[in-house]
Amino acid sequence: MTMRIAIAGAGNVGRSIAQELIENGHQVMLIERQPKMLRPERVPDADWVLADACELASLEEADVAGCEVVVAATGDDKVNLVVSLLAKTEFAVGRVVARVNRAENEWLFTDQWGVDVAVSKPRVMAALVEEAVTVGDLVRLMTFRQGQANLVEITLPPAAPYVGHPVRSVPLPRDSALVAILRGKRVLTPSPDDPLEAGDELVFVCTAEVEDEVRGVVLGGAADR
């Protein structure tokens, strides 16, 4: 499905997100308030708007209400919070994704400020470090604030109880779902008959309340070693 997406902030982060989304077939509008940052040649297939995304009139003129997604990607957390709140409360945008620049501000990025998904660079970097060195443990990659669900990853050690067994044999608890298997350089959409292998990186969406249960089911006794 092609979506119309507005991105506030046309710095390196905003432009990178825009280019990726355009390559995936989406229609992207970049909103930037600094004239010197307005560089349409960097992402020529995007719609560029010179405006302050914190101003209601600017968002109305840009027709943010017609967007399925708004991304607050500036380098200022205060701006990202205001953009998120306006997008959700004034324009009823279905999905709002906000960049968190400073770790101490992460607690603010909740649905009360209109944020559906908060992406914290320190958290993502820490998770990537953990993911690279941790086998046999659960690593939280991202929090989806609106639904209070998390994206978590478990790398299977050889001793995990369901290595060699099909996906359907794993008795996952309620409020959890296996959404992807990363195997080497491949990304697999899990089907019930797919066997699990040692070294597989299993990606789940689950609530925080069942994370420990997911970990215990998937790792069994390996979770204690």
N, CA and C atoms as a LAMMPS dump frame, in Angstrom:
ITEM: TIMESTEP
0
ITEM: NUMBER OF ATOMS
675
ITEM: BOX BOUNDS ff ff ff
-5.0000000000000000e+02 5.0000000000000000e+02
-5.0000000000000000e+02 5.0000000000000000e+02
-5.0000000000000000e+02 5.0000000000000000e+02
ITEM: ATOMS id mol type element x y z
1 1 1 N 0.837 -1.191 0
2 1 2 C 0 0 0
3 1 3 C 0.874 1.243 0
4 2 1 N 0.623 2.147 -0.935
5 2 2 C 1.346 3.397 -0.989
6 2 3 C 0.77 4.363 0.045
7 3 1 N 1.637 4.941 0.847
8 3 2 C 1.209 5.879 1.879
9 3 3 C 1.76 7.269 1.583
10 4 1 N 1.047 8.266 2.07
11 4 2 C 1.544 9.637 2.043
12 4 3 C 2.123 9.924 3.422
13 5 1 N 3.388 10.314 3.458
14 5 2 C 4.115 10.448 4.715
15 5 3 C 4.756 11.822 4.789
16 6 1 N 4.562 12.499 5.908
17 6 2 C 5.203 13.793 6.156
18 6 3 C 6.35 13.6 7.131
19 7 1 N 7.494 14.179 6.808
20 7 2 C 8.664 14.11 7.679
21 7 3 C 9.058 15.528 8.071
22 8 1 N 9.06 15.806 9.359
23 8 2 C 9.493 17.108 9.866
24 8 3 C 10.984 17.041 10.161
25 9 1 N 11.752 17.858 9.45
26 9 2 C 13.197 17.851 9.623
27 9 3 C 13.884 17.243 8.426
28 10 1 N 14.645 18.069 7.69
29 10 2 C 15.291 17.585 6.463
30 10 3 C 16.8 17.513 6.633
31 11 1 N 17.235 17.192 7.835
32 11 2 C 18.655 16.933 8.066
33 11 3 C 19.036 15.56 7.542
34 12 1 N 20.184 15.075 7.965
35 12 2 C 20.649 13.777 7.483
36 12 3 C 19.664 12.659 7.805
37 13 1 N 19.093 12.699 9.028
38 13 2 C 18.158 11.653 9.431
39 13 3 C 16.882 11.722 8.6
40 14 1 N 16.297 12.911 8.508
41 14 2 C 15.057 13.059 7.753
42 14 3 C 15.213 12.681 6.295
43 15 1 N 16.317 13.114 5.675
44 15 2 C 16.539 12.793 4.26
45 15 3 C 16.752 11.304 4.055
46 16 1 N 17.459 10.668 4.979
47 16 2 C 17.689 9.227 4.852
48 16 3 C 16.385 8.449 4.936
49 17 1 N 15.536 8.848 5.895
50 17 2 C 14.233 8.188 6.029
51 17 3 C 13.41 8.404 4.763
52 18 1 N 13.419 9.632 4.255
53 18 2 C 12.64 9.954 3.058
54 18 3 C 13.084 9.115 1.87
55 19 1 N 14.386 9.017 1.668
56 19 2 C 14.897 8.257 0.521
57 19 3 C 14.498 6.797 0.615
58 20 1 N 14.592 6.256 1.805
59 20 2 C 14.229 4.838 2.002
60 20 3 C 12.752 4.612 1.706
61 21 1 N 11.904 5.496 2.198
62 21 2 C 10.467 5.348 1.993
63 21 3 C 10.092 5.526 0.527
64 22 1 N 10.739 6.451 -0.137
65 22 2 C 10.464 6.659 -1.565
66 22 3 C 10.86 5.42 -2.357
67 23 1 N 12.004 4.844 -2.019
68 23 2 C 12.437 3.622 -2.705
69 23 3 C 11.467 2.474 -2.474
70 24 1 N 10.724 2.546 -1.368
71 24 2 C 9.718 1.519 -1.081
72 24 3 C 8.352 1.863 -1.677
73 25 1 N 8.301 2.936 -2.473
74 25 2 C 7.085 3.249 -3.215
75 25 3 C 6.133 4.217 -2.56
76 26 1 N 6.564 4.905 -1.498
77 26 2 C 5.669 5.815 -0.793
78 26 3 C 5.856 7.261 -1.263
79 27 1 N 4.845 8.071 -1.022
80 27 2 C 4.892 9.499 -1.35
81 27 3 C 5.319 10.254 -0.1
82 28 1 N 6.403 11.025 -0.21
83 28 2 C 7.008 11.641 0.97
84 28 3 C 7.068 13.153 0.817
85 29 1 N 6.731 13.845 1.897
86 29 2 C 6.847 15.299 1.97
87 29 3 C 7.811 15.652 3.099
88 30 1 N 8.853 16.408 2.781
89 30 2 C 9.818 16.861 3.777
90 30 3 C 9.498 18.3 4.167
91 31 1 N 9.31 18.543 5.464
92 31 2 C 9.011 19.881 5.975
93 31 3 C 10.231 20.398 6.722
94 32 1 N 10.765 21.519 6.267
95 32 2 C 11.983 22.079 6.859
96 32 3 C 11.812 23.589 7.046
97 33 1 N 12.2 24.094 8.226
98 33 2 C 11.987 25.511 8.512
99 33 3 C 13.22 26.378 8.213
100 34 1 N 14.383 25.756 8.018
101 34 2 C 15.588 26.521 7.741
102 34 3 C 15.879 26.522 6.235
103 35 1 N 15.878 27.694 5.598
104 35 2 C 16.109 27.744 4.149
105 35 3 C 17.413 27.078 3.718
106 36 1 N 18.462 27.183 4.548
107 36 2 C 19.748 26.61 4.154
108 36 3 C 19.721 25.081 4.127
109 37 1 N 18.733 24.496 4.805
110 37 2 C 18.603 23.038 4.817
111 37 3 C 17.696 22.529 3.705
112 38 1 N 17.119 23.434 2.956
113 38 2 C 16.2 23.051 1.883
114 38 3 C 17.035 22.67 0.661
115 39 1 N 17.224 21.396 0.469
116 39 2 C 18.083 20.883 -0.597
117 39 3 C 17.34 19.814 -1.399
118 40 1 N 16.42 20.238 -2.25
119 40 2 C 15.618 19.274 -3.007
120 40 3 C 16.442 18.328 -3.866
121 41 1 N 17.636 18.769 -4.278
122 41 2 C 18.46 17.898 -5.115
123 41 3 C 18.943 16.666 -4.361
124 42 1 N 18.942 16.718 -3.025
125 42 2 C 19.38 15.57 -2.229
126 42 3 C 18.352 14.44 -2.283
127 43 1 N 17.066 14.797 -2.289
128 43 2 C 15.991 13.796 -2.408
129 43 3 C 15.001 14.35 -3.429
130 44 1 N 15.318 14.243 -4.712
131 44 2 C 14.525 14.926 -5.737
132 44 3 C 13.1 14.42 -5.888
133 45 1 N 12.83 13.199 -5.44
134 45 2 C 11.484 12.638 -5.605
135 45 3 C 10.543 12.98 -4.458
136 46 1 N 11.047 13.701 -3.462
137 46 2 C 10.197 14.124 -2.342
138 46 3 C 9.576 15.482 -2.646
139 47 1 N 8.458 15.753 -1.984
140 47 2 C 7.882 17.097 -2.008
141 47 3 C 8.516 17.887 -0.861
142 48 1 N 9.101 19.043 -1.186
143 48 2 C 9.786 19.85 -0.181
144 48 3 C 8.933 21.054 0.186
145 49 1 N 8.804 21.3 1.501
146 49 2 C 8.003 22.42 2
147 49 3 C 8.846 23.226 2.976
148 50 1 N 8.985 24.517 2.701
149 50 2 C 9.675 25.412 3.624
150 50 3 C 8.64 25.958 4.606
151 51 1 N 8.672 25.456 5.821
152 51 2 C 7.666 25.838 6.815
153 51 3 C 8.118 25.377 8.188
154 52 1 N 7.481 25.944 9.213
155 52 2 C 7.728 25.544 10.599
156 52 3 C 6.682 24.503 10.979
157 53 1 N 7.138 23.264 11.192
158 53 2 C 6.21 22.174 11.49
159 53 3 C 5.571 22.298 12.86
160 54 1 N 6.009 23.265 13.666
161 54 2 C 5.383 23.502 14.967
162 54 3 C 4.213 24.475 14.863
163 55 1 N 3.989 25.031 13.684
164 55 2 C 2.895 25.982 13.496
165 55 3 C 1.704 25.278 12.862
166 56 1 N 0.558 25.426 13.502
167 56 2 C -0.653 24.761 13.043
168 56 3 C -0.996 25.166 11.607
169 57 1 N -0.868 26.458 11.299
170 57 2 C -1.22 26.937 9.957
171 57 3 C -0.331 26.308 8.896
172 58 1 N 0.937 26.124 9.216
173 58 2 C 1.862 25.51 8.253
174 58 3 C 1.479 24.064 7.961
175 59 1 N 1.101 23.332 9.005
176 59 2 C 0.707 21.942 8.817
177 59 3 C -0.604 21.838 8.042
178 60 1 N -1.503 22.792 8.292
179 60 2 C -2.753 22.812 7.535
180 60 3 C -2.483 23.066 6.055
181 61 1 N -1.611 24.032 5.774
182 61 2 C -1.295 24.36 4.384
183 61 3 C -0.612 23.193 3.675
184 62 1 N 0.179 22.427 4.422
185 62 2 C 0.857 21.262 3.848
186 62 3 C -0.056 20.041 3.754
187 63 1 N -1.291 20.169 4.239
188 63 2 C -2.28 19.082 4.208
189 63 3 C -1.774 17.834 4.936
190 64 1 N -1.288 18.052 6.157
191 64 2 C -0.835 16.927 6.98
192 64 3 C -1.994 15.988 7.304
193 65 1 N -3.211 16.513 7.312
194 65 2 C -4.378 15.659 7.573
195 65 3 C -4.532 14.573 6.519
196 66 1 N -3.971 14.787 5.355
197 66 2 C -4.049 13.787 4.293
198 66 3 C -2.943 12.757 4.344
199 67 1 N -2.121 12.785 5.394
200 67 2 C -1.017 11.834 5.533
201 67 3 C -1.42 10.662 6.431
202 68 1 N -0.979 9.497 6.06
203 68 2 C -1.189 8.324 6.92
204 68 3 C -0.192 8.273 8.068
205 69 1 N 0.998 8.839 7.839
206 69 2 C 2.072 8.785 8.841
207 69 3 C 2.765 10.138 8.903
208 70 1 N 3.13 10.549 10.119
209 70 2 C 3.994 11.707 10.322
210 70 3 C 5.224 11.243 11.099
211 71 1 N 6.391 11.672 10.625
212 71 2 C 7.65 11.355 11.297
213 71 3 C 8.261 12.657 11.797
214 72 1 N 8.453 12.767 13.103
215 72 2 C 9.111 13.935 13.705
216 72 3 C 10.59 13.586 13.842
217 73 1 N 11.407 14.106 12.922
218 73 2 C 12.797 13.642 12.813
219 73 3 C 13.812 14.752 12.998
220 74 1 N 13.436 15.838 13.676
221 74 2 C 14.383 16.937 13.86
222 74 3 C 15.391 16.588 14.951
223 75 1 N 16.393 17.424 15.095
224 75 2 C 17.393 17.212 16.137
225 75 3 C 17.038 17.847 17.465
226 76 1 N 15.803 18.33 17.594
227 76 2 C 15.336 19.013 18.814
228 76 3 C 14.152 18.237 19.38
229 77 1 N 14.304 17.691 20.561
230 77 2 C 13.24 16.883 21.164
231 77 3 C 11.977 17.692 21.415
232 78 1 N 12.131 18.963 21.793
233 78 2 C 10.944 19.787 22.035
234 78 3 C 10.129 19.939 20.752
235 79 1 N 10.809 20.164 19.653
236 79 2 C 10.119 20.279 18.359
237 79 3 C 9.431 18.972 18.009
238 80 1 N 10.109 17.864 18.214
239 80 2 C 9.528 16.57 17.857
240 80 3 C 8.273 16.268 18.676
241 81 1 N 8.269 16.677 19.928
242 81 2 C 7.088 16.466 20.76
243 81 3 C 5.917 17.334 20.296
244 82 1 N 6.197 18.587 19.965
245 82 2 C 5.126 19.473 19.501
246 82 3 C 4.558 18.98 18.177
247 83 1 N 5.424 18.599 17.252
248 83 2 C 4.967 18.075 15.963
249 83 3 C 4.098 16.834 16.164
250 84 1 N 4.53 15.952 17.042
251 84 2 C 3.769 14.719 17.309
252 84 3 C 2.393 15.026 17.871
253 85 1 N 2.352 15.94 18.844
254 85 2 C 1.079 16.283 19.47
255 85 3 C 0.12 16.919 18.468
256 86 1 N 0.62 17.841 17.651
257 86 2 C -0.236 18.48 16.647
258 86 3 C -0.732 17.468 15.617
259 87 1 N 0.164 16.595 15.178
260 87 2 C -0.226 15.612 14.164
261 87 3 C -1.346 14.706 14.665
262 88 1 N -1.25 14.315 15.926
263 88 2 C -2.24 13.371 16.465
264 88 3 C -3.535 14.075 16.875
265 89 1 N -3.417 15.195 17.584
266 89 2 C -4.622 15.812 18.153
267 89 3 C -5.35 16.722 17.177
268 90 1 N -4.602 17.417 16.323
269 90 2 C -5.231 18.377 15.41
270 90 3 C -5.567 17.773 14.055
271 91 1 N -4.8 16.754 13.64
272 91 2 C -4.995 16.217 12.294
273 91 3 C -5.335 14.729 12.274
274 92 1 N -5.423 14.129 13.46
275 92 2 C -5.827 12.725 13.589
276 92 3 C -5.015 11.797 12.7
277 93 1 N -3.703 12.045 12.615
278 93 2 C -2.826 11.178 11.826
279 93 3 C -2.768 9.801 12.478
280 94 1 N -2.892 8.772 11.669
281 94 2 C -3.004 7.423 12.212
282 94 3 C -1.767 6.919 12.918
283 95 1 N -0.592 7.304 12.426
284 95 2 C 0.644 6.797 13.024
285 95 3 C 1.673 7.918 13.092
286 96 1 N 2.199 8.14 14.279
287 96 2 C 3.192 9.184 14.502
288 96 3 C 4.459 8.537 15.061
289 97 1 N 5.557 8.746 14.362
290 97 2 C 6.854 8.21 14.772
291 97 3 C 7.754 9.389 15.134
292 98 1 N 8.378 9.33 16.302
293 98 2 C 9.183 10.462 16.773
294 98 3 C 10.601 10.031 17.106
295 99 1 N 11.537 10.866 16.718
296 99 2 C 12.953 10.659 17.034
297 99 3 C 13.248 11.234 18.414
298 100 1 N 13.927 10.447 19.253
299 100 2 C 14.376 10.914 20.567
300 100 3 C 15.878 11.167 20.471
301 101 1 N 16.281 12.402 20.716
302 101 2 C 17.695 12.754 20.582
303 101 3 C 18.474 12.585 21.877
304 102 1 N 17.833 12.878 22.997
305 102 2 C 18.506 12.8 24.29
306 102 3 C 17.823 11.742 25.149
307 103 1 N 18.617 10.818 25.652
308 103 2 C 18.065 9.68 26.378
309 103 3 C 17.236 10.106 27.58
310 104 1 N 17.611 11.201 28.227
311 104 2 C 16.87 11.626 29.424
312 104 3 C 15.469 12.134 29.102
313 105 1 N 15.191 12.373 27.816
314 105 2 C 13.854 12.837 27.417
315 105 3 C 12.939 11.704 26.96
316 106 1 N 13.448 10.505 26.945
317 106 2 C 12.684 9.397 26.36
318 106 3 C 11.343 9.176 27.057
319 107 1 N 11.297 9.423 28.351
320 107 2 C 10.068 9.181 29.113
321 107 3 C 8.916 10.067 28.649
322 108 1 N 9.22 11.18 27.997
323 108 2 C 8.169 12.092 27.531
324 108 3 C 7.464 11.588 26.271
325 109 1 N 8.12 10.743 25.525
326 109 2 C 7.62 10.354 24.211
327 109 3 C 6.597 9.221 24.35
328 110 1 N 5.404 9.581 24.797
329 110 2 C 4.335 8.616 25.019
330 110 3 C 3.109 9.025 24.208
331 111 1 N 2.057 8.207 24.319
332 111 2 C 0.83 8.523 23.585
333 111 3 C 0.172 9.805 24.095
334 112 1 N 0.516 10.236 25.312
335 112 2 C -0.013 11.503 25.805
336 112 3 C 0.487 12.688 24.978
337 113 1 N 1.622 12.511 24.344
338 113 2 C 2.161 13.524 23.439
339 113 3 C 1.913 13.16 21.982
340 114 1 N 1.063 12.174 21.748
341 114 2 C 0.711 11.808 20.384
342 114 3 C 1.664 10.85 19.718
343 115 1 N 2.63 10.313 20.463
344 115 2 C 3.665 9.458 19.881
345 115 3 C 3.211 7.998 19.899
346 116 1 N 3.186 7.394 18.73
347 116 2 C 2.892 5.959 18.645
348 116 3 C 4.163 5.128 18.785
349 117 1 N 5.233 5.554 18.124
350 117 2 C 6.504 4.842 18.191
351 117 3 C 7.615 5.857 18.44
352 118 1 N 8.377 5.66 19.509
353 118 2 C 9.516 6.52 19.809
354 118 3 C 10.798 5.773 19.474
355 119 1 N 11.668 6.402 18.705
356 119 2 C 12.931 5.785 18.317
357 119 3 C 14.054 6.558 18.982
358 120 1 N 14.678 5.923 19.963
359 120 2 C 15.761 6.543 20.702
360 120 3 C 17.083 6.023 20.158
361 121 1 N 17.911 6.925 19.648
362 121 2 C 19.201 6.49 19.113
363 121 3 C 20.063 5.805 20.163
364 122 1 N 20.161 6.334 21.41
365 122 2 C 20.952 5.605 22.401
366 122 3 C 20.419 4.198 22.662
367 123 1 N 19.071 4.066 22.734
368 123 2 C 18.517 2.738 22.997
369 123 3 C 18.785 1.799 21.831
370 124 1 N 18.569 2.304 20.591
371 124 2 C 18.791 1.451 19.428
372 124 3 C 20.25 1.034 19.349
373 125 1 N 21.181 1.973 19.59
374 125 2 C 22.595 1.634 19.532
375 125 3 C 22.963 0.611 20.606
376 126 1 N 22.422 0.798 21.811
377 126 2 C 22.698 -0.165 22.879
378 126 3 C 22.139 -1.532 22.523
379 127 1 N 20.939 -1.545 21.942
380 127 2 C 20.329 -2.809 21.557
381 127 3 C 21.141 -3.502 20.476
382 128 1 N 21.657 -2.721 19.524
383 128 2 C 22.451 -3.317 18.462
384 128 3 C 23.748 -3.895 19.011
385 129 1 N 24.338 -3.222 19.995
386 129 2 C 25.537 -3.756 20.622
387 129 3 C 25.213 -5.06 21.326
388 130 1 N 24.125 -5.053 22.108
389 130 2 C 23.728 -6.267 22.816
390 130 3 C 23.413 -7.389 21.845
391 131 1 N 22.702 -7.045 20.778
392 131 2 C 22.298 -8.05 19.8
393 131 3 C 23.514 -8.683 19.153
394 132 1 N 24.583 -7.898 18.99
395 132 2 C 25.768 -8.407 18.318
396 132 3 C 26.566 -9.362 19.202
397 133 1 N 26.454 -9.209 20.522
398 133 2 C 27.295 -10.006 21.408
399 133 3 C 26.513 -10.98 22.267
400 134 1 N 25.208 -10.917 22.256
401 134 2 C 24.408 -11.711 23.183
402 134 3 C 23.736 -12.88 22.476
403 135 1 N 24.019 -14.078 22.944
404 135 2 C 23.31 -15.267 22.489
405 135 3 C 22.647 -15.88 23.705
406 136 1 N 21.394 -16.273 23.558
407 136 2 C 20.715 -16.898 24.678
408 136 3 C 20.142 -15.919 25.659
409 137 1 N 19.737 -14.741 25.191
410 137 2 C 19.064 -13.788 26.056
411 137 3 C 18.114 -12.956 25.221
412 138 1 N 17.23 -12.229 25.882
413 138 2 C 16.251 -11.396 25.206
414 138 3 C 16.758 -9.963 25.167
415 139 1 N 16.74 -9.362 23.97
416 139 2 C 17.174 -7.98 23.789
417 139 3 C 15.986 -7.173 23.285
418 140 1 N 15.65 -6.092 23.998
419 140 2 C 14.55 -5.228 23.564
420 140 3 C 15.076 -4.238 22.545
421 141 1 N 14.481 -4.248 21.36
422 141 2 C 14.933 -3.392 20.269
423 141 3 C 14.159 -2.087 20.181
424 142 1 N 12.851 -2.136 20.437
425 142 2 C 12.024 -0.944 20.249
426 142 3 C 10.743 -1.087 21.047
427 143 1 N 10.211 0.045 21.471
428 143 2 C 8.945 0.077 22.19
429 143 3 C 7.897 0.782 21.343
430 144 1 N 6.745 0.145 21.174
431 144 2 C 5.617 0.75 20.491
432 144 3 C 4.7 1.316 21.566
433 145 1 N 4.739 2.621 21.741
434 145 2 C 4.121 3.241 22.905
435 145 3 C 2.602 3.073 22.922
436 146 1 N 1.956 3.231 21.786
437 146 2 C 0.495 3.249 21.801
438 146 3 C -0.076 1.933 22.307
439 147 1 N 0.492 0.828 21.848
440 147 2 C -0.024 -0.476 22.249
441 147 3 C 0.705 -1.085 23.418
442 148 1 N 1.702 -0.355 23.979
443 148 2 C 2.49 -0.874 25.091
444 148 3 C 3.096 -2.23 24.743
445 149 1 N 3.533 -2.38 23.496
446 149 2 C 4.18 -3.606 23.054
447 149 3 C 5.625 -3.313 22.693
448 150 1 N 6.444 -4.356 22.714
449 150 2 C 7.864 -4.207 22.43
450 150 3 C 8.281 -5.114 21.273
451 151 1 N 9.297 -4.681 20.563
452 151 2 C 9.958 -5.515 19.568
453 151 3 C 11.203 -6.074 20.232
454 152 1 N 11.283 -7.399 20.355
455 152 2 C 12.395 -8.019 21.07
456 152 3 C 13.034 -9.089 20.197
457 153 1 N 14.282 -9.403 20.537
458 153 2 C 15.034 -10.38 19.754
459 153 3 C 15.688 -11.387 20.683
460 154 1 N 15.666 -12.644 20.256
461 154 2 C 16.355 -13.711 20.982
462 154 3 C 17.184 -14.498 19.971
463 155 1 N 18.485 -14.629 20.239
464 155 2 C 19.349 -15.456 19.399
465 155 3 C 19.441 -16.842 20.02
466 156 1 N 19.09 -17.868 19.241
467 156 2 C 18.989 -19.22 19.782
468 156 3 C 20.366 -19.858 19.966
469 157 1 N 20.683 -20.285 21.182
470 157 2 C 21.897 -21.076 21.391
471 157 3 C 21.625 -22.542 21.007
472 158 1 N 22.674 -23.332 20.8
473 158 2 C 22.456 -24.747 20.427
474 158 3 C 21.626 -25.527 21.44
475 159 1 N 21.662 -25.104 22.716
476 159 2 C 20.958 -25.856 23.754
477 159 3 C 19.491 -25.48 23.889
478 160 1 N 19.008 -24.537 23.12
479 160 2 C 17.603 -24.126 23.225
480 160 3 C 16.693 -25.313 22.889
481 161 1 N 15.594 -25.473 23.625
482 161 2 C 14.772 -26.699 23.513
483 161 3 C 14.099 -26.902 22.158
484 162 1 N 13.863 -25.838 21.394
485 162 2 C 13.113 -25.999 20.149
486 162 3 C 14 -25.909 18.906
487 163 1 N 15.317 -25.953 19.092
488 163 2 C 16.217 -26.051 17.941
489 163 3 C 15.952 -27.372 17.23
490 164 1 N 15.722 -27.298 15.921
491 164 2 C 15.399 -28.494 15.159
492 164 3 C 13.921 -28.801 15.088
493 165 1 N 13.108 -28.043 15.818
494 165 2 C 11.661 -28.243 15.824
495 165 3 C 10.976 -27.175 14.97
496 166 1 N 9.787 -27.478 14.451
497 166 2 C 9.078 -26.468 13.654
498 166 3 C 8.514 -25.351 14.537
499 167 1 N 8.267 -24.21 13.926
500 167 2 C 7.748 -23.048 14.644
501 167 3 C 6.464 -23.382 15.39
502 168 1 N 5.62 -24.218 14.792
503 168 2 C 4.321 -24.504 15.411
504 168 3 C 4.452 -25.208 16.752
505 169 1 N 5.597 -25.791 17.037
506 169 2 C 5.761 -26.521 18.295
507 169 3 C 6.123 -25.618 19.466
508 170 1 N 6.391 -24.341 19.191
509 170 2 C 6.785 -23.412 20.256
510 170 3 C 5.522 -22.841 20.905
511 171 1 N 5.262 -23.159 22.177
512 171 2 C 4.03 -22.705 22.843
513 171 3 C 4.141 -21.284 23.367
514 172 1 N 4.061 -20.325 22.477
515 172 2 C 4.193 -18.936 22.899
516 172 3 C 2.997 -18.491 23.732
517 173 1 N 3.222 -17.609 24.685
518 173 2 C 2.1 -17.108 25.499
519 173 3 C 1.231 -16.133 24.714
520 174 1 N 0.076 -15.817 25.284
521 174 2 C -0.779 -14.783 24.692
522 174 3 C -0.039 -13.455 24.643
523 175 1 N -0.479 -12.602 23.739
524 175 2 C 0.107 -11.265 23.583
525 175 3 C 1.554 -11.317 23.126
526 176 1 N 1.873 -12.348 22.333
527 176 2 C 3.208 -12.446 21.744
528 176 3 C 3.093 -13.086 20.364
529 177 1 N 3.99 -12.69 19.468
530 177 2 C 3.976 -13.252 18.119
531 177 3 C 5.388 -13.234 17.553
532 178 1 N 5.762 -14.331 16.905
533 178 2 C 7.023 -14.402 16.176
534 178 3 C 6.803 -13.773 14.806
535 179 1 N 7.52 -12.683 14.501
536 179 2 C 7.263 -11.945 13.268
537 179 3 C 8.356 -12.114 12.226
538 180 1 N 9.56 -12.547 12.633
539 180 2 C 10.626 -12.73 11.65
540 180 3 C 11.702 -13.643 12.218
541 181 1 N 12.38 -14.339 11.309
542 181 2 C 13.563 -15.129 11.654
543 181 3 C 14.715 -14.602 10.812
544 182 1 N 15.782 -14.151 11.471
545 182 2 C 16.978 -13.705 10.766
546 182 3 C 17.975 -14.853 10.784
547 183 1 N 18.302 -15.347 9.596
548 183 2 C 19.196 -16.502 9.478
549 183 3 C 20.309 -16.14 8.504
550 184 1 N 21.487 -15.86 9.067
551 184 2 C 22.574 -15.399 8.216
552 184 3 C 22.198 -14.058 7.606
553 185 1 N 22.233 -13.991 6.27
554 185 2 C 21.864 -12.764 5.576
555 185 3 C 20.41 -12.784 5.112
556 186 1 N 19.661 -13.797 5.497
557 186 2 C 18.28 -13.933 5.057
558 186 3 C 17.309 -13.469 6.128
559 187 1 N 16.197 -12.894 5.683
560 187 2 C 15.082 -12.542 6.566
561 187 3 C 13.907 -13.42 6.176
562 188 1 N 13.485 -14.275 7.088
563 188 2 C 12.43 -15.251 6.802
564 188 3 C 11.132 -14.849 7.489
565 189 1 N 10.035 -14.937 6.751
566 189 2 C 8.714 -14.802 7.354
567 189 3 C 8.32 -16.172 7.887
568 190 1 N 8.199 -16.327 9.194
569 190 2 C 8.018 -17.676 9.748
570 190 3 C 6.674 -18.283 9.371
571 191 1 N 6.725 -19.539 8.985
572 191 2 C 5.509 -20.321 8.769
573 191 3 C 5.515 -21.456 9.779
574 192 1 N 4.364 -22.072 10.049
575 192 2 C 4.306 -23.096 11.101
576 192 3 C 5.266 -24.255 10.907
577 193 1 N 5.608 -24.571 9.665
578 193 2 C 6.443 -25.748 9.4
579 193 3 C 7.933 -25.439 9.334
580 194 1 N 8.311 -24.168 9.433
581 194 2 C 9.729 -23.816 9.355
582 194 3 C 10.467 -24.327 10.591
583 195 1 N 11.562 -25.077 10.405
584 195 2 C 12.339 -25.531 11.564
585 195 3 C 13.25 -24.42 12.078
586 196 1 N 13.456 -24.395 13.384
587 196 2 C 14.365 -23.432 13.992
588 196 3 C 15.772 -24.008 14.029
589 197 1 N 16.765 -23.128 13.871
590 197 2 C 18.161 -23.557 13.849
591 197 3 C 18.953 -22.786 14.887
592 198 1 N 19.999 -23.406 15.42
593 198 2 C 20.894 -22.703 16.33
594 198 3 C 21.493 -21.498 15.616
595 199 1 N 21.526 -20.375 16.315
596 199 2 C 22.035 -19.145 15.719
597 199 3 C 20.962 -18.286 15.093
598 200 1 N 19.739 -18.835 14.936
599 200 2 C 18.635 -18.02 14.423
600 200 3 C 18.377 -16.844 15.357
601 201 1 N 18.118 -15.674 14.772
602 201 2 C 17.681 -14.528 15.551
603 201 3 C 16.172 -14.42 15.389
604 202 1 N 15.451 -14.666 16.464
605 202 2 C 13.994 -14.642 16.438
606 202 3 C 13.513 -13.272 16.887
607 203 1 N 12.666 -12.658 16.071
608 203 2 C 12.147 -11.328 16.381
609 203 3 C 10.671 -11.454 16.742
610 204 1 N 10.326 -10.989 17.933
611 204 2 C 8.965 -11.087 18.444
612 204 3 C 8.386 -9.696 18.683
613 205 1 N 7.055 -9.605 18.587
614 205 2 C 6.32 -8.48 19.147
615 205 3 C 5.543 -9.021 20.329
616 206 1 N 5.699 -8.382 21.488
617 206 2 C 4.996 -8.877 22.676
618 206 3 C 4.846 -7.733 23.675
619 207 1 N 3.949 -7.925 24.624
620 207 2 C 3.802 -6.946 25.696
621 207 3 C 4.93 -7.146 26.703
622 208 1 N 5.213 -6.096 27.457
623 208 2 C 6.287 -6.178 28.445
624 208 3 C 5.997 -7.25 29.489
625 209 1 N 4.711 -7.46 29.775
626 209 2 C 4.337 -8.406 30.824
627 209 3 C 4.714 -9.844 30.495
628 210 1 N 4.787 -10.187 29.204
629 210 2 C 5.054 -11.59 28.847
630 210 3 C 6.476 -11.789 28.324
631 211 1 N 7.318 -10.754 28.38
632 211 2 C 8.685 -10.901 27.871
633 211 3 C 9.424 -12.043 28.563
634 212 1 N 9.353 -12.095 29.89
635 212 2 C 10.061 -13.147 30.618
636 212 3 C 9.52 -14.521 30.26
637 213 1 N 8.204 -14.601 30.029
638 213 2 C 7.605 -15.889 29.669
639 213 3 C 8.071 -16.32 28.28
640 214 1 N 8.126 -15.37 27.342
641 214 2 C 8.639 -15.691 26.005
642 214 3 C 10.075 -16.193 26.101
643 215 1 N 10.875 -15.481 26.871
644 215 2 C 12.273 -15.872 27.059
645 215 3 C 12.377 -17.278 27.635
646 216 1 N 11.556 -17.568 28.657
647 216 2 C 11.605 -18.885 29.278
648 216 3 C 11.18 -20.001 28.348
649 217 1 N 10.143 -19.75 27.534
650 217 2 C 9.661 -20.77 26.594
651 217 3 C 10.706 -21.044 25.519
652 218 1 N 11.227 -19.989 24.936
653 218 2 C 12.13 -20.145 23.789
654 218 3 C 13.477 -20.709 24.196
655 219 1 N 13.982 -20.269 25.354
656 219 2 C 15.324 -20.691 25.763
657 219 3 C 15.323 -21.876 26.724
658 220 1 N 14.231 -22.106 27.432
659 220 2 C 14.196 -23.209 28.375
660 220 3 C 15.329 -23.102 29.376
661 221 1 N 16.003 -24.233 29.628
662 221 2 C 17.126 -24.241 30.562
663 221 3 C 18.296 -23.426 30.106
664 222 1 N 18.376 -23.149 28.78
665 222 2 C 19.491 -22.345 28.271
666 222 3 C 19.435 -20.925 28.791
667 223 1 N 18.245 -20.487 29.242
668 223 2 C 18.129 -19.124 29.756
669 223 3 C 18.886 -18.944 31.069
670 224 1 N 19.185 -20.031 31.747
671 224 2 C 19.839 -19.926 33.041
672 224 3 C 21.356 -20.109 32.958
673 225 1 N 21.853 -20.362 31.736
674 225 2 C 23.279 -20.62 31.597
675 225 3 C 23.993 -19.441 30.97
